[in-house]
C-alpha cells in the first residue's frame, strides 16, 4: 500500500473532525516500520505534509483543511469523492 493510500485510509478513519499532519505522519510511519526496515520519520512527515498541501488547494480537492492549523479531513462535498 502506498503512502497516498495510507493517508486516505487514515483520513477516512478520522472522520469529520479531521486529524493533524503530525498524527497522520506518525500513523503512516508506524504502518511502514518492519523488523528489517524503518523509514526516516522526517521524510515521511515531509511527504505527508506536501501531499496534504497539494491535494487541498481548491474546493473540489479530495482533502480539505478543518479550519484549525495543520488539521485535515476528507472533502465530502468535492466532486472527486464518490
mmCIF file of the N, C-alpha and C atoms, coordinates in Angstrom:
data_MODEL
# 
_entry.id   MODEL 
# 
loop_
_atom_site.group_PDB 
_atom_site.id 
_atom_site.type_symbol 
_atom_site.label_atom_id 
_atom_site.label_alt_id 
_atom_site.label_comp_id 
_atom_site.label_asym_id 
_atom_site.label_entity_id 
_atom_site.label_seq_id 
_atom_site.pdbx_PDB_ins_code 
_atom_site.Cartn_x 
_atom_site.Cartn_y 
_atom_site.Cartn_z 
_atom_site.occupancy 
_atom_site.B_iso_or_equiv 
_atom_site.pdbx_formal_charge 
_atom_site.auth_seq_id 
_atom_site.auth_comp_id 
_atom_site.auth_asym_id 
_atom_site.auth_atom_id 
_atom_site.pdbx_PDB_model_num 
ATOM 1   N N  . UNK A 1 1  ? 0.855   -1.177 0.000  1.00 0.00 ? 1  UNK A N  1 
ATOM 2   C CA . UNK A 1 1  ? 0.000   0.000  0.000  1.00 0.00 ? 1  UNK A CA 1 
ATOM 3   C C  . UNK A 1 1  ? 0.904   1.244  0.000  1.00 0.00 ? 1  UNK A C  1 
ATOM 4   N N  . UNK A 1 2  ? 0.607   2.167  -0.876 1.00 0.00 ? 2  UNK A N  1 
ATOM 5   C CA . UNK A 1 2  ? 1.429   3.366  -0.991 1.00 0.00 ? 2  UNK A CA 1 
ATOM 6   C C  . UNK A 1 2  ? 1.093   4.372  0.114  1.00 0.00 ? 2  UNK A C  1 
ATOM 7   N N  . UNK A 1 3  ? 1.977   5.333  0.276  1.00 0.00 ? 3  UNK A N  1 
ATOM 8   C CA . UNK A 1 3  ? 1.736   6.388  1.270  1.00 0.00 ? 3  UNK A CA 1 
ATOM 9   C C  . UNK A 1 3  ? 0.417   7.107  0.993  1.00 0.00 ? 3  UNK A C  1 
ATOM 10  N N  . UNK A 1 4  ? 0.132   7.362  -0.295 1.00 0.00 ? 4  UNK A N  1 
ATOM 11  C CA . UNK A 1 4  ? -1.102  8.069  -0.645 1.00 0.00 ? 4  UNK A CA 1 
ATOM 12  C C  . UNK A 1 4  ? -2.326  7.301  -0.159 1.00 0.00 ? 4  UNK A C  1 
ATOM 13  N N  . UNK A 1 5  ? -2.354  6.009  -0.409 1.00 0.00 ? 5  UNK A N  1 
ATOM 14  C CA . UNK A 1 5  ? -3.475  5.183  0.024  1.00 0.00 ? 5  UNK A CA 1 
ATOM 15  C C  . UNK A 1 5  ? -3.575  5.138  1.545  1.00 0.00 ? 5  UNK A C  1 
ATOM 16  N N  . UNK A 1 6  ? -2.439  5.065  2.212  1.00 0.00 ? 6  UNK A N  1 
ATOM 17  C CA . UNK A 1 6  ? -2.432  5.035  3.673  1.00 0.00 ? 6  UNK A CA 1 
ATOM 18  C C  . UNK A 1 6  ? -2.958  6.342  4.240  1.00 0.00 ? 6  UNK A C  1 
ATOM 19  N N  . UNK A 1 7  ? -2.574  7.464  3.653  1.00 0.00 ? 7  UNK A N  1 
ATOM 20  C CA . UNK A 1 7  ? -3.054  8.772  4.114  1.00 0.00 ? 7  UNK A CA 1 
ATOM 21  C C  . UNK A 1 7  ? -4.571  8.855  3.969  1.00 0.00 ? 7  UNK A C  1 
ATOM 22  N N  . UNK A 1 8  ? -5.086  8.437  2.828  1.00 0.00 ? 8  UNK A N  1 
ATOM 23  C CA . UNK A 1 8  ? -6.536  8.491  2.607  1.00 0.00 ? 8  UNK A CA 1 
ATOM 24  C C  . UNK A 1 8  ? -7.286  7.554  3.555  1.00 0.00 ? 8  UNK A C  1 
ATOM 25  N N  . UNK A 1 9  ? -6.716  6.393  3.837  1.00 0.00 ? 9  UNK A N  1 
ATOM 26  C CA . UNK A 1 9  ? -7.334  5.461  4.786  1.00 0.00 ? 9  UNK A CA 1 
ATOM 27  C C  . UNK A 1 9  ? -7.386  6.072  6.181  1.00 0.00 ? 9  UNK A C  1 
ATOM 28  N N  . UNK A 1 10 ? -6.317  6.718  6.591  1.00 0.00 ? 10 UNK A N  1 
ATOM 29  C CA . UNK A 1 10 ? -6.255  7.356  7.911  1.00 0.00 ? 10 UNK A CA 1 
ATOM 30  C C  . UNK A 1 10 ? -7.261  8.498  7.989  1.00 0.00 ? 10 UNK A C  1 
ATOM 31  N N  . UNK A 1 11 ? -7.360  9.299  6.931  1.00 0.00 ? 11 UNK A N  1 
ATOM 32  C CA . UNK A 1 11 ? -8.333  10.396 6.910  1.00 0.00 ? 11 UNK A CA 1 
ATOM 33  C C  . UNK A 1 11 ? -9.761  9.864  6.949  1.00 0.00 ? 11 UNK A C  1 
ATOM 34  N N  . UNK A 1 12 ? -10.003 8.740  6.299  1.00 0.00 ? 12 UNK A N  1 
ATOM 35  C CA . UNK A 1 12 ? -11.327 8.121  6.325  1.00 0.00 ? 12 UNK A CA 1 
ATOM 36  C C  . UNK A 1 12 ? -11.682 7.702  7.746  1.00 0.00 ? 12 UNK A C  1 
ATOM 37  N N  . UNK A 1 13 ? -10.739 7.098  8.433  1.00 0.00 ? 13 UNK A N  1 
ATOM 38  C CA . UNK A 1 13 ? -10.978 6.648  9.803  1.00 0.00 ? 13 UNK A CA 1 
ATOM 39  C C  . UNK A 1 13 ? -11.116 7.821  10.771 1.00 0.00 ? 13 UNK A C  1 
ATOM 40  N N  . UNK A 1 14 ? -10.456 8.938  10.463 1.00 0.00 ? 14 UNK A N  1 
ATOM 41  C CA . UNK A 1 14 ? -10.517 10.108 11.349 1.00 0.00 ? 14 UNK A CA 1 
ATOM 42  C C  . UNK A 1 14 ? -11.896 10.746 11.333 1.00 0.00 ? 14 UNK A C  1 
ATOM 43  N N  . UNK A 1 15 ? -12.563 10.680 10.200 1.00 0.00 ? 15 UNK A N  1 
ATOM 44  C CA . UNK A 1 15 ? -13.923 11.207 10.119 1.00 0.00 ? 15 UNK A CA 1 
ATOM 45  C C  . UNK A 1 15 ? -13.986 12.712 9.941  1.00 0.00 ? 15 UNK A C  1 
ATOM 46  N N  . UNK A 1 16 ? -15.112 13.285 10.327 1.00 0.00 ? 16 UNK A N  1 
ATOM 47  C CA . UNK A 1 16 ? -15.423 14.698 10.104 1.00 0.00 ? 16 UNK A CA 1 
ATOM 48  C C  . UNK A 1 16 ? -14.537 15.645 10.923 1.00 0.00 ? 16 UNK A C  1 
ATOM 49  N N  . UNK A 1 17 ? -14.083 15.218 12.074 1.00 0.00 ? 17 UNK A N  1 
ATOM 50  C CA . UNK A 1 17 ? -13.257 16.089 12.926 1.00 0.00 ? 17 UNK A CA 1 
ATOM 51  C C  . UNK A 1 17 ? -11.877 16.322 12.342 1.00 0.00 ? 17 UNK A C  1 
ATOM 52  N N  . UNK A 1 18 ? -11.393 15.381 11.538 1.00 0.00 ? 18 UNK A N  1 
ATOM 53  C CA . UNK A 1 18 ? -10.078 15.523 10.932 1.00 0.00 ? 18 UNK A CA 1 
ATOM 54  C C  . UNK A 1 18 ? -8.976  15.056 11.864 1.00 0.00 ? 18 UNK A C  1 
ATOM 55  N N  . UNK A 1 19 ? -7.760  15.211 11.389 1.00 0.00 ? 19 UNK A N  1 
ATOM 56  C CA . UNK A 1 19 ? -6.592  14.750 12.141 1.00 0.00 ? 19 UNK A CA 1 
ATOM 57  C C  . UNK A 1 19 ? -5.395  15.618 11.736 1.00 0.00 ? 19 UNK A C  1 
ATOM 58  N N  . UNK A 1 20 ? -4.459  15.794 12.650 1.00 0.00 ? 20 UNK A N  1 
ATOM 59  C CA . UNK A 1 20 ? -3.314  16.669 12.396 1.00 0.00 ? 20 UNK A CA 1 
ATOM 60  C C  . UNK A 1 20 ? -2.279  15.986 11.498 1.00 0.00 ? 20 UNK A C  1 
ATOM 61  N N  . UNK A 1 21 ? -1.475  16.806 10.851 1.00 0.00 ? 21 UNK A N  1 
ATOM 62  C CA . UNK A 1 21 ? -0.399  16.312 9.990  1.00 0.00 ? 21 UNK A CA 1 
ATOM 63  C C  . UNK A 1 21 ? 0.553   15.444 10.808 1.00 0.00 ? 21 UNK A C  1 
ATOM 64  N N  . UNK A 1 22 ? 0.851   15.851 12.010 1.00 0.00 ? 22 UNK A N  1 
ATOM 65  C CA . UNK A 1 22 ? 1.769   15.096 12.873 1.00 0.00 ? 22 UNK A CA 1 
ATOM 66  C C  . UNK A 1 22 ? 1.230   13.696 13.166 1.00 0.00 ? 22 UNK A C  1 
ATOM 67  N N  . UNK A 1 23 ? -0.067  13.598 13.478 1.00 0.00 ? 23 UNK A N  1 
ATOM 68  C CA . UNK A 1 23 ? -0.653  12.294 13.772 1.00 0.00 ? 23 UNK A CA 1 
ATOM 69  C C  . UNK A 1 23 ? -0.758  11.427 12.527 1.00 0.00 ? 23 UNK A C  1 
ATOM 70  N N  . UNK A 1 24 ? -1.082  12.019 11.387 1.00 0.00 ? 24 UNK A N  1 
ATOM 71  C CA . UNK A 1 24 ? -1.115  11.252 10.138 1.00 0.00 ? 24 UNK A CA 1 
ATOM 72  C C  . UNK A 1 24 ? 0.280   10.718 9.838  1.00 0.00 ? 24 UNK A C  1 
ATOM 73  N N  . UNK A 1 25 ? 1.287   11.563 10.000 1.00 0.00 ? 25 UNK A N  1 
ATOM 74  C CA . UNK A 1 25 ? 2.676   11.152 9.760  1.00 0.00 ? 25 UNK A CA 1 
ATOM 75  C C  . UNK A 1 25 ? 3.075   10.001 10.663 1.00 0.00 ? 25 UNK A C  1 
ATOM 76  N N  . UNK A 1 26 ? 2.699   10.080 11.912 1.00 0.00 ? 26 UNK A N  1 
ATOM 77  C CA . UNK A 1 26 ? 3.032   9.021  12.870 1.00 0.00 ? 26 UNK A CA 1 
ATOM 78  C C  . UNK A 1 26 ? 2.366   7.706  12.466 1.00 0.00 ? 26 UNK A C  1 
ATOM 79  N N  . UNK A 1 27 ? 1.100   7.759  12.049 1.00 0.00 ? 27 UNK A N  1 
ATOM 80  C CA . UNK A 1 27 ? 0.397   6.557  11.618 1.00 0.00 ? 27 UNK A CA 1 
ATOM 81  C C  . UNK A 1 27 ? 1.045   5.947  10.373 1.00 0.00 ? 27 UNK A C  1 
ATOM 82  N N  . UNK A 1 28 ? 1.365   6.776  9.388  1.00 0.00 ? 28 UNK A N  1 
ATOM 83  C CA . UNK A 1 28 ? 1.998   6.286  8.161  1.00 0.00 ? 28 UNK A CA 1 
ATOM 84  C C  . UNK A 1 28 ? 3.359   5.684  8.482  1.00 0.00 ? 28 UNK A C  1 
ATOM 85  N N  . UNK A 1 29 ? 4.121   6.343  9.326  1.00 0.00 ? 29 UNK A N  1 
ATOM 86  C CA . UNK A 1 29 ? 5.433   5.832  9.735  1.00 0.00 ? 29 UNK A CA 1 
ATOM 87  C C  . UNK A 1 29 ? 5.286   4.454  10.393 1.00 0.00 ? 29 UNK A C  1 
ATOM 88  N N  . UNK A 1 30 ? 4.352   4.334  11.318 1.00 0.00 ? 30 UNK A N  1 
ATOM 89  C CA . UNK A 1 30 ? 4.163   3.060  12.021 1.00 0.00 ? 30 UNK A CA 1 
ATOM 90  C C  . UNK A 1 30 ? 3.662   1.958  11.092 1.00 0.00 ? 30 UNK A C  1 
ATOM 91  N N  . UNK A 1 31 ? 2.857   2.307  10.099 1.00 0.00 ? 31 UNK A N  1 
ATOM 92  C CA . UNK A 1 31 ? 2.384   1.308  9.140  1.00 0.00 ? 31 UNK A CA 1 
ATOM 93  C C  . UNK A 1 31 ? 3.511   0.758  8.278  1.00 0.00 ? 31 UNK A C  1 
ATOM 94  N N  . UNK A 1 32 ? 4.588   1.524  8.126  1.00 0.00 ? 32 UNK A N  1 
ATOM 95  C CA . UNK A 1 32 ? 5.683   1.129  7.251  1.00 0.00 ? 32 UNK A CA 1 
ATOM 96  C C  . UNK A 1 32 ? 6.909   0.614  7.977  1.00 0.00 ? 32 UNK A C  1 
ATOM 97  N N  . UNK A 1 33 ? 6.884   0.602  9.286  1.00 0.00 ? 33 UNK A N  1 
ATOM 98  C CA . UNK A 1 33 ? 8.003   0.053  10.053 1.00 0.00 ? 33 UNK A CA 1 
ATOM 99  C C  . UNK A 1 33 ? 7.909   -1.468 10.081 1.00 0.00 ? 33 UNK A C  1 
ATOM 100 N N  . UNK A 1 34 ? 9.015   -2.103 9.806  1.00 0.00 ? 34 UNK A N  1 
ATOM 101 C CA . UNK A 1 34 ? 9.094   -3.558 9.908  1.00 0.00 ? 34 UNK A CA 1 
ATOM 102 C C  . UNK A 1 34 ? 10.306  -3.912 10.755 1.00 0.00 ? 34 UNK A C  1 
ATOM 103 N N  . UNK A 1 35 ? 10.493  -5.179 10.949 1.00 0.00 ? 35 UNK A N  1 
ATOM 104 C CA . UNK A 1 35 ? 11.632  -5.653 11.729 1.00 0.00 ? 35 UNK A CA 1 
ATOM 105 C C  . UNK A 1 35 ? 12.951  -5.303 11.046 1.00 0.00 ? 35 UNK A C  1 
ATOM 106 N N  . UNK A 1 36 ? 12.940  -5.283 9.701  1.00 0.00 ? 36 UNK A N  1 
ATOM 107 C CA . UNK A 1 36 ? 14.172  -5.064 8.947  1.00 0.00 ? 36 UNK A CA 1 
ATOM 108 C C  . UNK A 1 36 ? 14.301  -3.662 8.363  1.00 0.00 ? 36 UNK A C  1 
ATOM 109 N N  . UNK A 1 37 ? 13.234  -2.882 8.378  1.00 0.00 ? 37 UNK A N  1 
ATOM 110 C CA . UNK A 1 37 ? 13.279  -1.568 7.739  1.00 0.00 ? 37 UNK A CA 1 
ATOM 111 C C  . UNK A 1 37 ? 12.505  -0.543 8.555  1.00 0.00 ? 37 UNK A C  1 
ATOM 112 N N  . UNK A 1 38 ? 13.122  0.604  8.774  1.00 0.00 ? 38 UNK A N  1 
ATOM 113 C CA . UNK A 1 38 ? 12.459  1.725  9.421  1.00 0.00 ? 38 UNK A CA 1 
ATOM 114 C C  . UNK A 1 38 ? 12.672  2.963  8.555  1.00 0.00 ? 38 UNK A C  1 
ATOM 115 N N  . UNK A 1 39 ? 11.577  3.520  7.999  1.00 0.00 ? 39 UNK A N  1 
ATOM 116 C CA . UNK A 1 39 ? 11.743  4.734  7.198  1.00 0.00 ? 39 UNK A CA 1 
ATOM 117 C C  . UNK A 1 39 ? 12.138  5.913  8.083  1.00 0.00 ? 39 UNK A C  1 
ATOM 118 N N  . UNK A 1 40 ? 12.722  6.924  7.483  1.00 0.00 ? 40 UNK A N  1 
ATOM 119 C CA . UNK A 1 40 ? 13.082  8.136  8.209  1.00 0.00 ? 40 UNK A CA 1 
ATOM 120 C C  . UNK A 1 40 ? 11.801  8.926  8.495  1.00 0.00 ? 40 UNK A C  1 
ATOM 121 N N  . UNK A 1 41 ? 11.545  9.220  9.760  1.00 0.00 ? 41 UNK A N  1 
ATOM 122 C CA . UNK A 1 41 ? 10.304  9.893  10.137 1.00 0.00 ? 41 UNK A CA 1 
ATOM 123 C C  . UNK A 1 41 ? 10.171  11.259 9.481  1.00 0.00 ? 41 UNK A C  1 
ATOM 124 N N  . UNK A 1 42 ? 11.258  12.001 9.383  1.00 0.00 ? 42 UNK A N  1 
ATOM 125 C CA . UNK A 1 42 ? 11.204  13.341 8.778  1.00 0.00 ? 42 UNK A CA 1 
ATOM 126 C C  . UNK A 1 42 ? 10.841  13.277 7.302  1.00 0.00 ? 42 UNK A C  1 
ATOM 127 N N  . UNK A 1 43 ? 11.307  12.257 6.597  1.00 0.00 ? 43 UNK A N  1 
ATOM 128 C CA . UNK A 1 43 ? 10.934  12.088 5.196  1.00 0.00 ? 43 UNK A CA 1 
ATOM 129 C C  . UNK A 1 43 ? 9.453   11.763 5.058  1.00 0.00 ? 43 UNK A C  1 
ATOM 130 N N  . UNK A 1 44 ? 8.948   10.911 5.939  1.00 0.00 ? 44 UNK A N  1 
ATOM 131 C CA . UNK A 1 44 ? 7.521   10.558 5.928  1.00 0.00 ? 44 UNK A CA 1 
ATOM 132 C C  . UNK A 1 44 ? 6.689   11.794 6.237  1.00 0.00 ? 44 UNK A C  1 
ATOM 133 N N  . UNK A 1 45 ? 7.083   12.555 7.252  1.00 0.00 ? 45 UNK A N  1 
ATOM 134 C CA . UNK A 1 45 ? 6.335   13.749 7.626  1.00 0.00 ? 45 UNK A CA 1 
ATOM 135 C C  . UNK A 1 45 ? 6.329   14.773 6.497  1.00 0.00 ? 45 UNK A C  1 
ATOM 136 N N  . UNK A 1 46 ? 7.469   14.941 5.857  1.00 0.00 ? 46 UNK A N  1 
ATOM 137 C CA . UNK A 1 46 ? 7.568   15.875 4.739  1.00 0.00 ? 46 UNK A CA 1 
ATOM 138 C C  . UNK A 1 46 ? 6.667   15.436 3.585  1.00 0.00 ? 46 UNK A C  1 
ATOM 139 N N  . UNK A 1 47 ? 6.663   14.151 3.285  1.00 0.00 ? 47 UNK A N  1 
ATOM 140 C CA . UNK A 1 47 ? 5.813   13.639 2.206  1.00 0.00 ? 47 UNK A CA 1 
ATOM 141 C C  . UNK A 1 47 ? 4.335   13.856 2.524  1.00 0.00 ? 47 UNK A C  1 
ATOM 142 N N  . UNK A 1 48 ? 3.934   13.524 3.747  1.00 0.00 ? 48 UNK A N  1 
ATOM 143 C CA . UNK A 1 48 ? 2.532   13.691 4.162  1.00 0.00 ? 48 UNK A CA 1 
ATOM 144 C C  . UNK A 1 48 ? 2.130   15.157 4.069  1.00 0.00 ? 48 UNK A C  1 
ATOM 145 N N  . UNK A 1 49 ? 2.971   16.046 4.550  1.00 0.00 ? 49 UNK A N  1 
ATOM 146 C CA . UNK A 1 49 ? 2.678   17.472 4.525  1.00 0.00 ? 49 UNK A CA 1 
ATOM 147 C C  . UNK A 1 49 ? 2.528   17.984 3.095  1.00 0.00 ? 49 UNK A C  1 
ATOM 148 N N  . UNK A 1 50 ? 3.434   17.599 2.213  1.00 0.00 ? 50 UNK A N  1 
ATOM 149 C CA . UNK A 1 50 ? 3.359   18.019 0.818  1.00 0.00 ? 50 UNK A CA 1 
ATOM 150 C C  . UNK A 1 50 ? 2.125   17.443 0.129  1.00 0.00 ? 50 UNK A C  1 
ATOM 151 N N  . UNK A 1 51 ? 1.806   16.179 0.411  1.00 0.00 ? 51 UNK A N  1 
ATOM 152 C CA . UNK A 1 51 ? 0.629   15.547 -0.186 1.00 0.00 ? 51 UNK A CA 1 
ATOM 153 C C  . UNK A 1 51 ? -0.644  16.278 0.225  1.00 0.00 ? 51 UNK A C  1 
ATOM 154 N N  . UNK A 1 52 ? -0.758  16.593 1.511  1.00 0.00 ? 52 UNK A N  1 
ATOM 155 C CA . UNK A 1 52 ? -1.959  17.268 2.005  1.00 0.00 ? 52 UNK A CA 1 
ATOM 156 C C  . UNK A 1 52 ? -2.076  18.685 1.451  1.00 0.00 ? 52 UNK A C  1 
ATOM 157 N N  . UNK A 1 53 ? -0.967  19.408 1.383  1.00 0.00 ? 53 UNK A N  1 
ATOM 158 C CA . UNK A 1 53 ? -0.995  20.760 0.822  1.00 0.00 ? 53 UNK A CA 1 
ATOM 159 C C  . UNK A 1 53 ? -1.376  20.738 -0.654 1.00 0.00 ? 53 UNK A C  1 
ATOM 160 N N  . UNK A 1 54 ? -0.804  19.794 -1.392 1.00 0.00 ? 54 UNK A N  1 
ATOM 161 C CA . UNK A 1 54 ? -1.061  19.693 -2.823 1.00 0.00 ? 54 UNK A CA 1 
ATOM 162 C C  . UNK A 1 54 ? -2.515  19.296 -3.109 1.00 0.00 ? 54 UNK A C  1 
ATOM 163 N N  . UNK A 1 55 ? -3.078  18.444 -2.264 1.00 0.00 ? 55 UNK A N  1 
ATOM 164 C CA . UNK A 1 55 ? -4.416  17.917 -2.507 1.00 0.00 ? 55 UNK A CA 1 
ATOM 165 C C  . UNK A 1 55 ? -5.512  18.643 -1.726 1.00 0.00 ? 55 UNK A C  1 
ATOM 166 N N  . UNK A 1 56 ? -5.227  19.842 -1.252 1.00 0.00 ? 56 UNK A N  1 
ATOM 167 C CA . UNK A 1 56 ? -6.256  20.608 -0.545 1.00 0.00 ? 56 UNK A CA 1 
ATOM 168 C C  . UNK A 1 56 ? -6.332  22.046 -1.050 1.00 0.00 ? 56 UNK A C  1 
ATOM 169 N N  . UNK A 1 57 ? -5.859  22.294 -2.256 1.00 0.00 ? 57 UNK A N  1 
ATOM 170 C CA . UNK A 1 57 ? -5.785  23.660 -2.774 1.00 0.00 ? 57 UNK A CA 1 
ATOM 171 C C  . UNK A 1 57 ? -7.133  24.245 -3.184 1.00 0.00 ? 57 UNK A C  1 
ATOM 172 N N  . UNK A 1 58 ? -7.983  23.465 -3.834 1.00 0.00 ? 58 UNK A N  1 
ATOM 173 C CA . UNK A 1 58 ? -9.261  24.010 -4.311 1.00 0.00 ? 58 UNK A CA 1 
ATOM 174 C C  . UNK A 1 58 ? -10.428 23.420 -3.523 1.00 0.00 ? 58 UNK A C  1 
ATOM 175 N N  . UNK A 1 59 ? -11.601 23.957 -3.746 1.00 0.00 ? 59 UNK A N  1 
ATOM 176 C CA . UNK A 1 59 ? -12.791 23.460 -3.056 1.00 0.00 ? 59 UNK A CA 1 
ATOM 177 C C  . UNK A 1 59 ? -13.226 22.103 -3.592 1.00 0.00 ? 59 UNK A C  1 
ATOM 178 N N  . UNK A 1 60 ? -12.742 21.730 -4.765 1.00 0.00 ? 60 UNK A N  1 
ATOM 179 C CA . UNK A 1 60 ? -13.077 20.435 -5.359 1.00 0.00 ? 60 UNK A CA 1 
ATOM 180 C C  . UNK A 1 60 ? -12.045 19.355 -5.026 1.00 0.00 ? 60 UNK A C  1 
ATOM 181 N N  . UNK A 1 61 ? -11.062 19.691 -4.215 1.00 0.00 ? 61 UNK A N  1 
ATOM 182 C CA . UNK A 1 61 ? -9.994  18.756 -3.882 1.00 0.00 ? 61 UNK A CA 1 
ATOM 183 C C  . UNK A 1 61 ? -10.500 17.612 -3.020 1.00 0.00 ? 61 UNK A C  1 
ATOM 184 N N  . UNK A 1 62 ? -9.710  16.553 -3.001 1.00 0.00 ? 62 UNK A N  1 
ATOM 185 C CA . UNK A 1 62 ? -10.051 15.361 -2.241 1.00 0.00 ? 62 UNK A CA 1 
ATOM 186 C C  . UNK A 1 62 ? -9.932  15.588 -0.732 1.00 0.00 ? 62 UNK A C  1 
ATOM 187 N N  . UNK A 1 63 ? -9.027  16.474 -0.332 1.00 0.00 ? 63 UNK A N  1 
ATOM 188 C CA . UNK A 1 63 ? -8.763  16.744 1.080  1.00 0.00 ? 63 UNK A CA 1 
ATOM 189 C C  . UNK A 1 63 ? -9.039  18.213 1.349  1.00 0.00 ? 63 UNK A C  1 
ATOM 190 N N  . UNK A 1 64 ? -9.498  18.522 2.556  1.00 0.00 ? 64 UNK A N  1 
ATOM 191 C CA . UNK A 1 64 ? -9.722  19.921 2.927  1.00 0.00 ? 64 UNK A CA 1 
ATOM 192 C C  . UNK A 1 64 ? -9.196  20.174 4.331  1.00 0.00 ? 64 UNK A C  1 
ATOM 193 N N  . UNK A 1 65 ? -8.875  21.425 4.592  1.00 0.00 ? 65 UNK A N  1 
ATOM 194 C CA . UNK A 1 65 ? -8.445  21.830 5.923  1.00 0.00 ? 65 UNK A CA 1 
ATOM 195 C C  . UNK A 1 65 ? -9.683  21.949 6.818  1.00 0.00 ? 65 UNK A C  1 
ATOM 196 N N  . UNK A 1 66 ? -9.517  21.664 8.087  1.00 0.00 ? 66 UNK A N  1 
ATOM 197 C CA . UNK A 1 66 ? -10.644 21.757 9.008  1.00 0.00 ? 66 UNK A CA 1 
ATOM 198 C C  . UNK A 1 66 ? -10.856 23.178 9.508  1.00 0.00 ? 66 UNK A C  1 
ATOM 199 N N  . UNK A 1 67 ? -9.950  24.069 9.176  1.00 0.00 ? 67 UNK A N  1 
ATOM 200 C CA . UNK A 1 67 ? -10.005 25.430 9.699  1.00 0.00 ? 67 UNK A CA 1 
ATOM 201 C C  . UNK A 1 67 ? -9.051  25.608 10.860 1.00 0.00 ? 67 UNK A C  1 
ATOM 202 N N  . UNK A 1 68 ? -8.651  24.507 11.452 1.00 0.00 ? 68 UNK A N  1 
ATOM 203 C CA . UNK A 1 68 ? -7.659  24.518 12.520 1.00 0.00 ? 68 UNK A CA 1 
ATOM 204 C C  . UNK A 1 68 ? -6.299  24.273 11.871 1.00 0.00 ? 68 UNK A C  1 
ATOM 205 N N  . UNK A 1 69 ? -5.301  25.012 12.278 1.00 0.00 ? 69 UNK A N  1 
ATOM 206 C CA . UNK A 1 69 ? -3.977  24.937 11.659 1.00 0.00 ? 69 UNK A CA 1 
ATOM 207 C C  . UNK A 1 69 ? -3.408  23.514 11.729 1.00 0.00 ? 69 UNK A C  1 
ATOM 208 N N  . UNK A 1 70 ? -3.061  22.975 10.548 1.00 0.00 ? 70 UNK A N  1 
ATOM 209 C CA . UNK A 1 70 ? -2.408  21.672 10.484 1.00 0.00 ? 70 UNK A CA 1 
ATOM 210 C C  . UNK A 1 70 ? -3.329  20.478 10.572 1.00 0.00 ? 70 UNK A C  1 
ATOM 211 N N  . UNK A 1 71 ? -4.638  20.682 10.535 1.00 0.00 ? 71 UNK A N  1 
ATOM 212 C CA . UNK A 1 71 ? -5.594  19.575 10.605 1.00 0.00 ? 71 UNK A CA 1 
ATOM 213 C C  . UNK A 1 71 ? -6.341  19.445 9.283  1.00 0.00 ? 71 UNK A C  1 
ATOM 214 N N  . UNK A 1 72 ? -6.500  18.216 8.840  1.00 0.00 ? 72 UNK A N  1 
ATOM 215 C CA . UNK A 1 72 ? -7.143  17.946 7.558  1.00 0.00 ? 72 UNK A CA 1 
ATOM 216 C C  . UNK A 1 72 ? -8.181  16.844 7.711  1.00 0.00 ? 72 UNK A C  1 
ATOM 217 N N  . UNK A 1 73 ? -9.116  16.815 6.742  1.00 0.00 ? 73 UNK A N  1 
ATOM 218 C CA . UNK A 1 73 ? -10.135 15.763 6.665  1.00 0.00 ? 73 UNK A CA 1 
ATOM 219 C C  . UNK A 1 73 ? -10.472 15.555 5.192  1.00 0.00 ? 73 UNK A C  1 
ATOM 220 N N  . UNK A 1 74 ? -11.210 14.478 4.918  1.00 0.00 ? 74 UNK A N  1 
ATOM 221 C CA . UNK A 1 74 ? -11.656 14.251 3.546  1.00 0.00 ? 74 UNK A CA 1 
ATOM 222 C C  . UNK A 1 74 ? -12.728 15.266 3.192  1.00 0.00 ? 74 UNK A C  1 
ATOM 223 N N  . UNK A 1 75 ? -12.711 15.719 1.958  1.00 0.00 ? 75 UNK A N  1 
ATOM 224 C CA . UNK A 1 75 ? -13.698 16.666 1.478  1.00 0.00 ? 75 UNK A CA 1 
ATOM 225 C C  . UNK A 1 75 ? -14.902 15.878 0.963  1.00 0.00 ? 75 UNK A C  1 
ATOM 226 N N  . UNK A 1 76 ? -15.972 15.844 1.710  1.00 0.00 ? 76 UNK A N  1 
ATOM 227 C CA . UNK A 1 76 ? -17.157 15.088 1.323  1.00 0.00 ? 76 UNK A CA 1 
ATOM 228 C C  . UNK A 1 76 ? -18.026 15.856 0.347  1.00 0.00 ? 76 UNK A C  1 
ATOM 229 N N  . UNK A 1 77 ? -17.766 17.144 0.168  1.00 0.00 ? 77 UNK A N  1 
ATOM 230 C CA . UNK A 1 77 ? -18.542 17.953 -0.758 1.00 0.00 ? 77 UNK A CA 1 
ATOM 231 C C  . UNK A 1 77 ? -17.878 18.084 -2.125 1.00 0.00 ? 77 UNK A C  1 
ATOM 232 N N  . UNK A 1 78 ? -16.666 17.597 -2.269 1.00 0.00 ? 78 UNK A N  1 
ATOM 233 C CA . UNK A 1 78 ? -15.928 17.734 -3.522 1.00 0.00 ? 78 UNK A CA 1 
ATOM 234 C C  . UNK A 1 78 ? -16.444 16.787 -4.594 1.00 0.00 ? 78 UNK A C  1 
ATOM 235 N N  . UNK A 1 79 ? -16.182 17.102 -5.842 1.00 0.00 ? 79 UNK A N  1 
ATOM 236 C CA . UNK A 1 79 ? -16.673 16.303 -6.956 1.00 0.00 ? 79 UNK A CA 1 
ATOM 237 C C  . UNK A 1 79 ? -15.851 15.023 -7.163 1.00 0.00 ? 79 UNK A C  1 
ATOM 238 N N  . UNK A 1 80 ? -14.636 14.942 -6.611 1.00 0.00 ? 80 UNK A N  1 
ATOM 239 C CA . UNK A 1 80 ? -13.793 13.764 -6.801 1.00 0.00 ? 80 UNK A CA 1 
ATOM 240 C C  . UNK A 1 80 ? -14.189 12.624 -5.870 1.00 0.00 ? 80 UNK A C  1 
ATOM 241 N N  . UNK A 1 81 ? -14.923 12.903 -4.809 1.00 0.00 ? 81 UNK A N  1 
ATOM 242 C CA . UNK A 1 81 ? -15.313 11.886 -3.840 1.00 0.00 ? 81 UNK A CA 1 
ATOM 243 C C  . UNK A 1 81 ? -16.560 11.185 -4.341 1.00 0.00 ? 81 UNK A C  1 
ATOM 244 N N  . UNK A 1 82 ? -16.529 9.856  -4.357 1.00 0.00 ? 82 UNK A N  1 
ATOM 245 C CA . UNK A 1 82 ? -17.700 9.093  -4.820 1.00 0.00 ? 82 UNK A CA 1 
ATOM 246 C C  . UNK A 1 82 ? -18.077 8.051  -3.808 1.00 0.00 ? 82 UNK A C  1 
# 
